[in-house]
Amino acid sequence: MLKLRAVLGTSARLRDEALAPLLAAWNGPIKRTVDPADLRSILADVDTPSLFGDPTLWLIRAGEPWLKSKSADLMTQVGVEALAGGILLVAPGVDGRGPLAKALAAAHAAIDADPPWAGLKPWEAGPAAKGWIADRLAQHPAGVQRTMLCADLLHGHAGEDADALLAAVLAGDAAKALGILHAGQGMEPAMALAVLHNEVRKQVACLDAQDDAGAADLAGLKGRPNLRQARRQAESTGRPALIRLFGGILKTQRQLRGGAEDPALAVELLVLHARLLLAVGKR
């Protein structure tokens, strides 16, 4: 087994999905860190066999500045067989022109977690995204009929990243959220609220249940969905803030059902006020 492997991709969700089987296959302890200042102590720990337990797998989530500053140290580990523990480096990407990226590729130590349309021409990205969405829908535990038609509609409404709407709202990035709402042919107000309603309810359920099975039951989800990303995002946002946002979503849905004069404006106002709703909920 290689000492250092890297999971690279612009989508946090796809990075976590690629990471999950690697973590599940590890039998020993796992230590997690973000942009560690003392990388060399981690490298020493990885190379030191334990007399009292299983070797450790270090999961390092890294940003671009950290990767640049630690590139030389990481280069010494690429392509080397593990003596004891291992390192999983998780990052949005590595500069493809740099030696680290080239070394990872040559050692077959990089796991690509980019969406399949990454790097394609605009006229190629759309069909690739629709095909990918259709494949994902076909795997849904609840079952989806006419997957290509559904994929086409989802892509038309939300562009290449249907998950991005909730992420933008939770981040308080109104400009990005509004851009997603109006991507392609524009997302129908009721559909946009349904997406937010279901996702926020799922995140609240993750905080109210200790395991994914319990959370799925509370959220009304079928099958055994992987809620790792939802749980992480929920823990970052916090229950009070999510409840506050959920209340805003329910209020906006009632406005639409009551015959709001401008449904699109009602959803836009919710998105614009999401940052305030979340901030009040975190006090």
GUMI-851272 format. One line per 2 residues: their letters; for each residue z, x, y of N, C-alpha, C, O. Coordinates in steps of 0.05 Angstrom, whole numbers, plus 5000, padded with zeros to 4 digits. Layout:
REM residues N
A) Z,X,Y,Z,X,Y,Z,X,Y,Z,X,Y  ...
END
This chain:
REM residues 283
ML) 5000,5017,4976,5000,5000,5000,5000,5018,5025,5014,5038,5026  4985,5010,5045,4984,5025,5070,5010,5021,5085,5022,4999,5086
KL) 5018,5042,5098,5043,5041,5114,5040,5023,5138,5058,5007,5145  5017,5024,5151,5012,5009,5175,4988,4990,5172,4966,4999,5165
RA) 4992,4964,5177,4970,4945,5178,4973,4929,5204,4995,4925,5214  4950,4920,5214,4950,4906,5239,4937,4879,5237,4915,4877,5225
VL) 4950,4859,5248,4938,4832,5249,4930,4827,5278,4947,4826,5296  4904,4825,5282,4894,4825,5309,4877,4800,5314,4860,4792,5298
GT) 4881,4787,5337,4866,4763,5344,4876,4750,5369,4900,4752,5375  4859,4736,5383,4866,4724,5409,4882,4699,5406,4896,4690,5424
SA) 4881,4686,5382,4895,4661,5377,4922,4666,5364,4924,4678,5342  4944,4659,5378,4971,4662,5366,4974,4647,5340,4987,4657,5322
RL) 4962,4623,5339,4964,4607,5315,4950,4620,5291,4961,4621,5269  4926,4631,5296,4912,4644,5274,4925,4671,5266,4924,4678,5243
RD) 4937,4684,5285,4951,4709,5278,4975,4702,5259,4979,4716,5239  4990,4681,5266,5012,4673,5249,5003,4664,5222,5017,4669,5202
EA) 4980,4650,5220,4970,4641,5195,4962,4665,5177,4966,4665,5153  4950,4686,5190,4942,4710,5175,4967,4726,5166,4966,4739,5146
LA) 4987,4724,5182,5012,4739,5177,5029,4727,5155,5042,4741,5140  5028,4700,5152,5046,4686,5133,5044,4697,5105,5065,4702,5093
PL) 5020,4700,5093,5019,4710,5065,5029,4738,5062,5039,4746,5041  5026,4754,5083,5035,4782,5082,5065,4783,5081,5077,4799,5067
LA) 5078,4766,5097,5107,4765,5097,5118,4753,5071,5138,4762,5061  5104,4733,5061,5113,4720,5036,5111,4739,5012,5127,4737,4993
AW) 5093,4758,5014,5089,4777,4991,5110,4800,4992,5112,4815,4972  5124,4802,5014,5144,4824,5016,5171,4815,5004,5181,4795,5012
NG) 5181,4831,4986,5206,4824,4973,5231,4834,4986,5253,4824,4981  5229,4853,5004,5252,4865,5017,5258,4852,5043,5247,4832,5051
PI) 5277,4865,5058,5284,4854,5085,5262,4858,5105,5245,4876,5103  5261,4840,5124,5241,4841,5146,5256,4843,5173,5273,4826,5178
KR) 5249,4862,5189,5260,4865,5215,5238,4860,5236,5216,4869,5233  5245,4845,5257,5225,4837,5277,5233,4849,5304,5256,4850,5311
TV) 5212,4857,5318,5217,4868,5345,5192,4864,5362,5170,4860,5352  5195,4866,5388,5173,4862,5407,5172,4887,5426,5192,4893,5439
DP) 5149,4900,5427,5146,4923,5444,5169,4942,5443,5181,4948,5463  5177,4953,5419,5200,4970,5417,5197,4996,5433,5177,5009,5431
AD) 5218,5002,5448,5217,5027,5464,5219,5052,5446,5205,5072,5451  5235,5050,5425,5238,5073,5407,5223,5070,5381,5234,5064,5360
LR) 5197,5073,5383,5180,5069,5359,5185,5091,5338,5184,5085,5314  5192,5115,5347,5195,5137,5328,5219,5132,5309,5218,5141,5286
SI) 5240,5119,5319,5262,5112,5301,5254,5092,5279,5263,5093,5257  5235,5074,5287,5225,5055,5267,5208,5070,5246,5209,5064,5222
LA) 5192,5089,5255,5175,5104,5237,5193,5120,5218,5186,5123,5194  5215,5131,5228,5233,5146,5211,5246,5127,5190,5250,5135,5167
DV) 5253,5103,5199,5266,5084,5181,5246,5076,5159,5254,5073,5135  5221,5072,5166,5201,5064,5146,5197,5086,5125,5192,5080,5102
DT) 5200,5111,5133,5195,5133,5114,5219,5141,5098,5217,5158,5080  5242,5128,5103,5267,5135,5089,5273,5115,5068,5280,5092,5074
PS) 5271,5123,5042,5278,5104,5021,5308,5097,5022,5325,5114,5028  5314,5072,5017,5342,5063,5017,5355,5067,4990,5343,5060,4969
LF) 5380,5077,4990,5394,5081,4965,5409,5055,4957,5417,5053,4934  5411,5036,4975,5428,5013,4970,5413,4986,4971,5425,4965,4967
GD) 5387,4987,4976,5372,4962,4978,5342,4966,4978,5332,4989,4975  5328,4945,4981,5299,4946,4982,5289,4958,5009,5303,4955,5029
PT) 5265,4970,5009,5254,4980,5034,5249,4958,5054,5246,4934,5047  5248,4966,5080,5245,4946,5101,5216,4944,5111,5202,4965,5114
LW) 5208,4920,5117,5182,4915,5130,5188,4910,5160,5203,4891,5166  5176,4925,5177,5180,4921,5206,5156,4905,5217,5133,4913,5213
LI) 5162,4883,5230,5142,4866,5242,5143,4871,5272,5163,4864,5286  5122,4884,5283,5122,4891,5311,5101,4875,5326,5077,4877,5320
RA) 5110,4858,5344,5091,4843,5361,5088,4860,5387,5107,4868,5400  5063,4865,5394,5057,4884,5415,5037,4873,5436,5019,4858,5429
GE) 5042,4880,5461,5023,4874,5482,5006,4898,5488,5011,4920,5478  4986,4894,5505,4967,4916,5511,4980,4941,5523,4973,4963,5515
PW) 4998,4938,5543,5010,4962,5555,5025,4978,5534,5024,5003,5534  5040,4965,5516,5055,4979,5496,5036,4994,5477,5041,5017,5469
LK) 5015,4981,5469,4995,4993,5451,4984,5018,5463,4980,5039,5449  4978,5017,5489,4966,5041,5502,4986,5064,5502,4979,5087,5498
SK) 5012,5057,5508,5032,5078,5510,5040,5090,5483,5049,5113,5482  5037,5075,5462,5045,5084,5435,5021,5090,5417,5025,5094,5393
SA) 4998,5091,5428,4974,5095,5411,4975,5121,5395,4968,5121,5372  4984,5142,5408,4985,5168,5394,5003,5168,5370,4997,5178,5349
DL) 5027,5155,5373,5046,5153,5351,5035,5136,5329,5038,5142,5305  5022,5114,5336,5011,5096,5316,4988,5109,5300,4985,5104,5277
MT) 4973,5126,5314,4950,5139,5301,4959,5156,5278,4944,5159,5258  4983,5168,5279,4992,5185,5257,4999,5169,5232,5001,5180,5210
QV) 5001,5142,5235,5008,5125,5212,4985,5111,5199,4987,5101,5177  4962,5111,5212,4939,5096,5202,4927,5110,5177,4922,5134,5177
GV) 4923,5094,5156,4911,5105,5132,4930,5119,5114,4922,5130,5093  4955,5120,5121,4976,5134,5105,4988,5115,5085,4994,5092,5092
EA) 4991,5123,5061,5004,5106,5041,5034,5104,5046,5047,5124,5054  5045,5081,5042,5074,5076,5047,5091,5092,5027,5086,5092,5003
LA) 5112,5105,5037,5131,5119,5020,5154,5100,5013,5164,5101,4990  5161,5082,5032,5183,5063,5027,5176,5037,5039,5166,5018,5026
GG) 5182,5034,5065,5177,5009,5079,5149,5008,5090,5131,5024,5083  5144,4989,5108,5118,4986,5120,5120,4974,5148,5142,4965,5156
IL) 5098,4974,5162,5096,4963,5189,5073,4944,5191,5051,4950,5182  5079,4920,5201,5058,4901,5208,5057,4899,5238,5076,4890,5251
LV) 5035,4907,5249,5030,4906,5278,5015,4881,5285,4993,4877,5274  5026,4864,5302,5013,4839,5309,5007,4839,5339,5025,4843,5356
AP) 4981,4836,5346,4974,4838,5374,4948,4822,5379,4933,4816,5361  4944,4814,5405,4919,4799,5411,4894,4816,5406,4873,4805,5401
GV) 4897,4842,5407,4874,4859,5401,4880,4888,5409,4900,4894,5422  4862,4905,5400,4863,4934,5407,4836,4941,5419,4815,4932,5410
DG) 4836,4958,5439,4812,4966,5452,4792,4978,5432,4797,4999,5420  4770,4963,5428,4751,4971,5407,4738,4998,5411,4728,5010,5393
RG) 4739,5008,5436,4727,5034,5442,4747,5057,5437,4738,5080,5437  4772,5051,5433,4792,5071,5430,4795,5081,5402,4785,5069,5383
PL) 4808,5104,5398,4811,5116,5371,4828,5100,5353,4823,5100,5328  4848,5085,5363,4865,5069,5346,4849,5048,5332,4852,5044,5308
AK) 4833,5033,5347,4817,5012,5335,4797,5023,5314,4794,5011,5292  4785,5045,5320,4766,5058,5301,4780,5067,5276,4770,5065,5254
AL) 4804,5078,5279,4819,5088,5256,4828,5065,5239,4827,5067,5214  4838,5043,5251,4846,5019,5236,4822,5008,5220,4825,5000,5196
AA) 4799,5007,5233,4775,4996,5219,4767,5014,5196,4760,5005,5174  4768,5041,5200,4759,5059,5179,4778,5059,5155,4770,5063,5133
AH) 4804,5053,5161,4824,5053,5139,4826,5025,5126,4842,5021,5108  4810,5006,5136,4811,4978,5127,4840,4967,5130,4850,4953,5113
AA) 4852,4975,5152,4880,4967,5157,4883,4945,5178,4905,4937,5185  4860,4935,5188,4861,4914,5208,4853,4887,5196,4833,4885,5181
ID) 4869,4867,5201,4863,4840,5192,4854,4823,5215,4869,4819,5234  4830,4814,5214,4818,4799,5237,4829,4770,5237,4824,4755,5218
AD) 4842,4763,5259,4853,4736,5262,4839,4722,5286,4850,4702,5296  4816,4732,5294,4802,4718,5316,4788,4693,5305,4780,4693,5282
PP) 4784,4673,5322,4768,4650,5313,4740,4658,5308,4730,4678,5319  4726,4644,5290,4699,4653,5282,4678,4653,5304,4657,4665,5300
WA) 4684,4641,5327,4664,4641,5348,4669,4663,5368,4654,4666,5388  4690,4679,5364,4696,4701,5382,4673,4721,5383,4663,4730,5362
GL) 4664,4727,5407,4643,4747,5411,4615,4736,5408,4596,4750,5412  4613,4710,5401,4586,4698,5399,4575,4690,5426,4590,4686,5445
KP) 4549,4687,5427,4536,4677,5451,4544,4648,5455,4551,4634,5436  4544,4638,5480,4553,4610,5485,4539,4590,5468,4551,4570,5459
WE) 4513,4593,5463,4498,4574,5448,4503,4576,5418,4497,4559,5402  4516,4599,5410,4523,4602,5382,4552,4594,5377,4559,4586,5354
AG) 4569,4596,5398,4598,4591,5394,4603,4561,5387,4620,4556,5371  4588,4543,5400,4593,4514,5396,4590,4506,5366,4608,4495,5355
PA) 4567,4512,5354,4563,4505,5326,4584,4519,5308,4593,4507,5288  4590,4544,5314,4610,4558,5297,4637,4545,5299,4652,4542,5279
AK) 4644,4536,5324,4670,4523,5328,4671,4496,5313,4691,4489,5301  4649,4481,5315,4649,4455,5302,4651,4458,5271,4665,4443,5258
GW) 4637,4478,5260,4639,4483,5231,4667,4490,5223,4677,4482,5202  4680,4507,5240,4708,4515,5234,4727,4491,5235,4744,4488,5218
IA) 4724,4475,5256,4741,4451,5258,4737,4432,5235,4756,4421,5224  4712,4429,5226,4706,4412,5203,4720,4422,5178,4731,4406,5162
DR) 4719,4448,5174,4732,4460,5150,4762,4455,5151,4775,4449,5131  4774,4458,5175,4803,4453,5178,4810,4424,5173,4830,4418,5160
LA) 4793,4406,5183,4798,4377,5178,4796,4370,5149,4812,4354,5139  4778,4383,5135,4774,4377,5106,4799,4386,5090,4803,4375,5068
QH) 4814,4405,5101,4839,4414,5087,4864,4399,5095,4885,4404,5085  4861,4379,5113,4884,4365,5123,4897,4349,5100,4883,4335,5086
PA) 4924,4351,5097,4937,4338,5074,4934,4307,5075,4935,4295,5053  4929,4296,5098,4927,4267,5100,4898,4258,5092,4894,4234,5087
GV) 4880,4276,5092,4852,4269,5086,4837,4260,5110,4848,4243,5126  4813,4269,5115,4797,4261,5138,4769,4255,5128,4757,4270,5114
QR) 4759,4232,5136,4732,4224,5129,4713,4231,5151,4721,4233,5175  4688,4237,5144,4667,4243,5163,4675,4267,5180,4676,4265,5205
TM) 4682,4288,5167,4694,4311,5181,4675,4323,5203,4685,4331,5224  4649,4324,5198,4631,4336,5218,4630,4319,5243,4629,4329,5265
LC) 4631,4292,5240,4631,4274,5263,4657,4278,5279,4656,4280,5303  4679,4279,5265,4705,4284,5278,4706,4311,5292,4716,4313,5314
AD) 4695,4331,5279,4694,4358,5290,4678,4358,5316,4685,4371,5336  4655,4344,5315,4638,4343,5339,4652,4330,5362,4650,4339,5385
LL) 4666,4308,5356,4681,4294,5377,4704,4311,5388,4708,4312,5413  4719,4324,5371,4741,4341,5379,4731,4364,5397,4743,4371,5417
HG) 4709,4376,5388,4698,4398,5403,4688,4389,5430,4692,4403,5450  4675,4366,5431,4666,4355,5456,4688,4349,5476,4685,4352,5500
HA) 4711,4341,5465,4734,4334,5482,4750,4359,5491,4757,4361,5514  4754,4377,5472,4774,4398,5477,4762,4426,5477,4777,4445,5480
GE) 4736,4429,5473,4725,4456,5473,4732,4471,5448,4737,4459,5427  4732,4498,5450,4737,4514,5426,4766,4517,5418,4771,4528,5397
DA) 4785,4507,5434,4813,4510,5426,4829,4484,5431,4840,4480,5452  4829,4467,5411,4842,4441,5413,4872,4445,5416,4885,4427,5427
DA) 4884,4467,5407,4913,4472,5409,4920,4480,5437,4944,4480,5445  4901,4488,5453,4907,4500,5479,4919,4480,5499,4933,4488,5517
LL) 4913,4454,5496,4923,4434,5515,4954,4435,5516,4966,4437,5537  4966,4432,5492,4995,4432,5492,5007,4459,5501,5026,4459,5516
AA) 4994,4481,5493,5004,4507,5501,5004,4510,5531,5022,4521,5543  4982,4500,5544,4980,4502,5573,5001,4484,5587,5013,4492,5607
VL) 5005,4460,5576,5025,4442,5588,5053,4454,5586,5068,4454,5605  5060,4465,5562,5087,4476,5558,5090,4502,5575,5113,4508,5583
AG) 5069,4516,5581,5070,4539,5598,5071,4532,5627,5074,4550,5644  5067,4507,5634,5067,4499,5662,5041,4507,5676,5040,4508,5700
DA) 5020,4513,5660,4995,4522,5672,4977,4498,5677,4960,4492,5660  4982,4485,5699,4967,4460,5705,4937,4464,5707,4922,4448,5698
AK) 4929,4487,5719,4900,4492,5723,4886,4494,5696,4865,4483,5692  4899,4508,5677,4886,4511,5651,4886,4485,5636,4866,4478,5623
AL) 4909,4470,5637,4910,4444,5624,4889,4425,5634,4877,4410,5619  4886,4424,5660,4866,4406,5672,4838,4414,5664,4820,4398,5659
GI) 4833,4440,5662,4807,4450,5653,4801,4441,5625,4778,4434,5619  4822,4442,5607,4818,4433,5580,4813,4403,5579,4796,4393,5564
LH) 4828,4388,5595,4824,4359,5596,4795,4351,5603,4784,4331,5593  4783,4367,5620,4756,4360,5630,4734,4377,5617,4711,4377,5626
AG) 4741,4392,5595,4722,4408,5581,4701,4390,5567,4708,4368,5560  4678,4401,5564,4657,4386,5550,4652,4359,5564,4646,4358,5588
QG) 4654,4338,5549,4650,4311,5560,4675,4299,5571,4675,4277,5581  4697,4314,5570,4722,4304,5581,4738,4290,5559,4727,4275,5544
ME) 4764,4296,5559,4781,4283,5539,4791,4256,5549,4800,4254,5571  4788,4236,5533,4797,4209,5540,4827,4210,5546,4842,4222,5531
PA) 4836,4196,5568,4864,4197,5575,4883,4189,5552,4903,4202,5547  4876,4167,5538,4893,4159,5516,4894,4179,5494,4915,4183,5481
MA) 4871,4192,5488,4871,4213,5468,4887,4237,5476,4902,4248,5459  4885,4245,5501,4900,4268,5511,4930,4263,5508,4945,4280,5499
LA) 4939,4239,5515,4967,4232,5512,4975,4231,5483,4998,4239,5476  4958,4221,5466,4964,4220,5437,4968,4248,5426,4986,4253,5410
VL) 4951,4267,5435,4954,4295,5426,4981,4306,5435,4995,4318,5419  4987,4302,5460,5013,4312,5471,5036,4299,5457,5056,4312,5450
HN) 5034,4272,5454,5056,4257,5442,5062,4267,5414,5085,4272,5407  5041,4270,5397,5045,4279,5370,5056,4307,5368,5073,4313,5351
EV) 5045,4325,5385,5054,4353,5383,5082,4356,5393,5098,4372,5381  5090,4343,5415,5117,4345,5425,5137,4333,5406,5158,4344,5401
RK) 5129,4310,5394,5147,4297,5374,5151,4316,5350,5173,4318,5339  5130,4330,5342,5132,4349,5320,5151,4372,5327,5166,4381,5310
QV) 5149,4381,5352,5167,4403,5360,5196,4395,5362,5214,4410,5354  5201,4371,5372,5228,4360,5372,5239,4358,5344,5262,4364,5338
AC) 5222,4349,5326,5230,4346,5297,5237,4373,5286,5255,4375,5269  5223,4394,5294,5229,4421,5284,5257,4430,5292,5270,4445,5278
LD) 5266,4421,5315,5292,4429,5325,5314,4411,5312,5337,4419,5311  5307,4387,5303,5326,4369,5291,5329,4372,5261,5347,4361,5249
AQ) 5311,4388,5249,5312,4392,5220,5312,4422,5214,5298,4437,5228  5326,4430,5194,5328,4458,5188,5304,4469,5173,5299,4493,5174
DD) 5289,4452,5159,5266,4462,5144,5242,4445,5151,5244,4424,5163  5218,4455,5142,5193,4442,5149,5191,4415,5136,5179,4397,5148
AG) 5201,4412,5112,5199,4386,5098,5214,4364,5114,5204,4342,5117  5238,4371,5123,5254,4352,5139,5240,4346,5165,5240,4323,5174
AA) 5229,4367,5178,5216,4363,5204,5191,4345,5201,5186,4328,5217  5176,4350,5179,5152,4334,5174,5159,4305,5170,5145,4287,5180
DL) 5181,4300,5156,5190,4273,5151,5198,4259,5177,5190,4236,5182  5212,4273,5194,5220,4262,5220,5196,4256,5238,5196,4237,5253
AG) 5176,4274,5237,5153,4271,5254,5132,4253,5242,5111,4247,5255  5136,4243,5218,5117,4225,5205,5092,4239,5195,5071,4227,5194
LK) 5095,4265,5188,5072,4280,5178,5071,4278,5148,5091,4278,5134  5046,4278,5138,5042,4276,5109,5039,4304,5097,5031,4323,5111
GR) 5044,4307,5072,5040,4332,5058,5062,4352,5065,5084,4344,5072  5055,4378,5063,5074,4399,5069,5062,4418,5090,5054,4440,5083
PN) 5061,4409,5115,5049,4426,5135,5065,4451,5142,5089,4451,5138  5051,4472,5150,5064,4496,5159,5072,4493,5189,5055,4492,5206
LR) 5098,4491,5194,5107,4486,5221,5119,4511,5234,5134,4509,5254  5112,4535,5224,5123,4559,5234,5118,4562,5265,5136,4568,5280
QA) 5092,4558,5272,5085,4562,5300,5098,4540,5318,5108,4546,5339  5098,4515,5308,5111,4494,5323,5141,4499,5327,5151,4494,5349
RR) 5154,4509,5307,5182,4514,5308,5188,4536,5328,5207,4535,5344  5171,4558,5327,5175,4580,5346,5171,4571,5375,5187,4578,5393
QA) 5151,4554,5379,5146,4545,5406,5168,4526,5416,5176,4526,5439  5178,4509,5397,5200,4491,5404,5225,4506,5412,5239,4499,5431
ES) 5231,4527,5397,5255,4543,5403,5253,4557,5429,5272,4560,5444  5228,4565,5436,5224,4578,5462,5227,4558,5485,5238,4565,5506
TG) 5217,4534,5481,5218,4514,5503,5245,4502,5505,5255,4498,5528  5258,4495,5483,5285,4483,5484,5283,4453,5482,5265,4440,5492
RP) 5304,4442,5468,5304,4413,5463,5305,4396,5489,5290,4377,5492  5323,4403,5508,5325,4387,5533,5298,4385,5547,5291,4363,5557
AL) 5284,4408,5549,5259,4408,5563,5238,4391,5548,5222,4377,5561  5238,4393,5522,5219,4378,5506,5224,4348,5508,5205,4332,5510
IR) 5250,4340,5508,5257,4312,5511,5249,4302,5538,5239,4279,5541  5252,4318,5558,5244,4310,5585,5214,4306,5587,5204,4286,5598
LF) 5199,4324,5575,5170,4322,5574,5161,4297,5558,5143,4283,5566  5175,4293,5535,5168,4270,5518,5172,4244,5533,5157,4225,5531
GG) 5194,4243,5549,5198,4219,5566,5176,4215,5586,5167,4192,5590  5166,4236,5597,5143,4234,5616,5118,4224,5602,5103,4208,5613
IL) 5114,4233,5578,5090,4224,5562,5092,4195,5556,5073,4180,5559  5116,4186,5547,5120,4157,5540,5116,4140,5565,5104,4118,5563
KT) 5126,4149,5588,5123,4133,5612,5093,4131,5620,5084,4110,5628  5079,4153,5617,5050,4152,5623,5035,4135,5604,5016,4120,5612
QR) 5042,4135,5578,5029,4118,5559,5034,4088,5566,5016,4072,5563  5059,4082,5575,5064,4054,5583,5047,4046,5607,5038,4023,5608
QL) 5042,4065,5625,5025,4059,5648,4997,4052,5639,4984,4034,5650  4987,4068,5620,4960,4063,5610,4958,4036,5596,4939,4021,5599
RG) 4979,4030,5579,4978,4004,5565,4981,3981,5584,4972,3959,5578  4994,3986,5607,4998,3964,5626,4974,3961,5645,4975,3944,5663
GA) 4953,3976,5640,4929,3973,5656,4929,3990,5681,4923,3979,5703  4935,4015,5678,4934,4033,5701,4907,4033,5715,4886,4033,5701
ED) 4907,4034,5741,4881,4033,5756,4864,4057,5749,4840,4054,5745  4876,4080,5747,4861,4104,5741,4875,4120,5719,4892,4136,5725
PA) 4869,4114,5693,4883,4127,5671,4881,4158,5672,4900,4172,5667  4857,4168,5680,4853,4197,5681,4872,4209,5702,4884,4231,5697
LA) 4876,4196,5724,4894,4206,5745,4923,4206,5735,4938,4224,5741  4930,4186,5720,4958,4184,5709,4963,4208,5691,4985,4220,5692
VE) 4944,4216,5674,4947,4239,5656,4947,4265,5673,4963,4283,5667  4930,4266,5693,4929,4290,5710,4956,4294,5724,4965,4317,5727
LL) 4968,4272,5733,4994,4274,5747,5016,4284,5728,5033,4300,5735  5015,4274,5703,5034,4284,5682,5031,4314,5678,5051,4328,5678
VL) 5006,4323,5676,5001,4352,5672,5011,4368,5696,5023,4389,5693  5005,4358,5720,5013,4372,5744,5044,4374,5747,5054,4393,5757
HA) 5057,4353,5737,5087,4352,5740,5101,4363,5715,5125,4365,5715  5086,4372,5695,5098,4382,5671,5116,4406,5676,5138,4408,5664
RL) 5108,4424,5695,5125,4447,5701,5152,4439,5711,5172,4450,5704  5152,4418,5729,5177,4408,5740,5194,4395,5718,5218,4399,5717
LL) 5181,4379,5701,5195,4366,5679,5209,4386,5661,5232,4382,5653  5194,4407,5654,5205,4427,5637,5227,4443,5650,5248,4450,5638
AV) 5224,4449,5676,5244,4464,5690,5270,4449,5692,5291,4460,5688  5268,4423,5698,5292,4406,5700,5306,4405,5673,5330,4406,5671
GK) 5290,4403,5651,5301,4401,5624,5315,4426,5615,5332,4426,5597  5308,4450,5628,5320,4475,5620,5345,4482,5635,5358,4502,5630
R) 5352,4465,5655,5376,4471,5671,5402,4467,5655,5423,4471,5666
END
